Amino acid sequence: MIPISSPALLALPSRDRRCRGWTLDNWLRRWWAPARAEVDLLSIRPGQAVVDLGAGVGYLAATLLDRVGPTGTLVMVDPDAKNLSLARSRWSNDRRVRLIEASATNVPCVVDSTVDCVVLSLVLCCLVDKKGVLDETWRILRPGGLALVSYPERGARLSARRASLRVSPDLWAQLLLLHPWKVISSDRKRLIRRHVLEKPVEAVRPGNGGRTVN
């Protein structure tokens, strides 16, 4: 199980994109970004601990729970109380599931280096603080842990009014420099960019901002 302290409610920044529940799980998303296609990239094993940052209504939950098996753990994080309540109605009775109402950029109740896999599925393009969510992903992943990051390629062509939500190739390259990620794979499927990143298995020096040192 993932060690989790008592969570505090963290407000969603006003410039972040809010999504209605019906947009998070529908026939178009199941065709455009099927849950199995995303989750399979992580090669999740039974018994592992997974955190879904920006879980919404729980679109990936069934597939993730199938992968972690009866002894695994799934933490679903989302700042939208209404969407999270839909996920809670389906999964709150599953002892493997923990639901946390918080921003994906700040989940202090999840203890450092305790998570095997982090999922950021179609989330990066909804957040202004992209650095914050990559920092938080790095913090909670154990050495050797994997992160899946996916976002619409069209996000790079959003209007100027929503420029802070863009995920351009240049921005992605800058985000990779935040930490010494090992890039396992990167691809493009149906206008979606998908990246699998690994937190390398090297010593992490306390007080070094979470950066790995050789």
N, C-alpha and C positions, 0 to 999 in steps of 0.2 A: 504493500500500500504506500501511496505517496504521503509523506508527513505534511499535514496542512494545519496551520494555526487558524484561529478564529478570523474569518474574513471581514474586512470593513468595506462598505459600499463606496465605490469610486465612481465619480460622475463622468459621463461621456463628454469630451470637449465639444463645444457647440459647432465647430467647423467639420467634425467628422460626419461621415455619411450614415444616415439611419436607413435601415431597410425594413420594409414591412414583411411580416411573416410569410405571406403568400409568395413573395419574390425569392425566398430562401429555399423553398422546397416545392418544385413544380415540374411539369413534364419537360419544359425547356432546359432547366438546369440538369435534369437527369439525362438528357440527351447531350447537352453541351459540356457538362463536367460531371460525369457519372461518379458516384462515390467510390466504387470499386477501383476505377482507374486512378483516382487520387491515392487512396489508402494503400494499394498494392505497391506503390513506389517506395514505401517505408519498410516493407518486409517485416511487419510487426509479428512478434512471436508470442505464444501463450505465456501469460504471467507477467507481461511487461506493463509499465505504467505510461499512459498516454495523456497528454493535455491538448485539448482542442481550444485554441485561442480564437475567439470570435465564433463560437459554436452555433449561435443563432437559435433556430428551432430544433436543432439536433439532426441536421441533414445527414451527417456522417456517422452518427452514433451507432446505428445497427451494424454497419460494416466494421467499425472500430471494435465494438464489443465482441463481434464474431472472431476477430483476430486475437484479442487479448485473452479470450477464453474465460473459463470460470474462476481463474485465480488472478486475473489481471485487474487493472484499475483504469478508469476513464474519468478525467476531470474536464467538465465542460464550462467554459468561461464566456460570459457575454454581458455587456453593460445594459442591454435592453430588457427591462423587467417583463414586458409583455411577451417578447419572443422567448425568453428563458422560461416563462411559465408554461408555454406550449411544450417545451422540452421536458420540463418537470412533470407534466401530466403523463408523459410516456415513460420516463426513465427513473423517476425518483424512488420507486420501489425496488430498483435493482441495486443490490448491495455493492456492486462494483463501481457505481456512478456517484460522483460528487458534482453538484452544480453550484457555481460561484457567480454572483452578480458583480462584475467588475470590468474595468477597461482592460483590453489585452495588453496595454502598454505598462500596466502596473498591477501585478498580482502578488503582493508581498506575503500572502498566506501560503503560497507554494514555496517550500524550502529549497534553497540552492542545491543544484546538482543532484536532484532526486528523480528526474524524469527521463524515460528511455526515448520517447518520441514526442515532438511537438508538431501540431498541425496548424498551419496558417492558410486555410483554403479560401481564396477570394476575399481576403481580409485586408491585405496590405493596401489595396486600392481604395479602401474605405477610411483609412486613418491618415490624419495629418502628421502625427508623430511616428513616422516610420522607423526612425532611429530607436525610439523607445521600445517598440515591439520587438525589434531584433535584439536589443540589449536584454530585454526580459527573457526572450527565448534562449539566449546564450546562458543567462544566469541559472535558469531552472534545469537545463539539460545536464545530464551527467557526462563526463568525458566518454567519448565514443557514441553519444546519443545522436539521433538524426532529427532534422527539421524539414518538413515539406512546406514550401512557400509557393502559392499559385496566385495569379492575378490575370485579369483580361488584358490582352495585348492592346486592345482599343483604349485602355486607360491612358496610354501615352498621348492620345489625341482628344482628351477632354477639353472643354472650353476653358478660356482664360479664367472664368469665374471660379472654376474648380481646379485650378492649376495645382493646388497643394495636394491633390489626390492622385496626381499622375505618377506612374511608375515607368519612367523612360529607361532605356538601356544604360544611359550615363548615371542615372540615379541608382539603379541596381548595382552597378559597379562600385559606386561610392559606399553603398550599404554593406557590401561584402568586405570592405576595408575596415569596418568597425571592429571586427574580431577576426582572428586567423582561421576562418572557416575553411574546411576542406570541401570542395564542390564535388559531390558524388555524381550528379547528373543534372542536365538542363535540357529541356525540350519545349516544343510548341505543338499543341494539339487543339484543333478547333478554336483558334484565336486565343488560346490560353497559354501563358508561359508557366512552366512548372520547374522548380529547382529543388533538389534534395541536397541538404547541407549536413556536414558532420562536424560536431565539436571534437577536435582531435584528442587523442588519449595522450596528453602530456600533463605535467604538473601545473596546477593553477596556483600561483603565488598569492596568498592573502594580501589584500590591500593594493593589488595591482589593477584594480578596476575590472576584475574578471577576465583579464587577458591571459592567454596561455603563454608560458615561457618554456623554452627548451632547457 
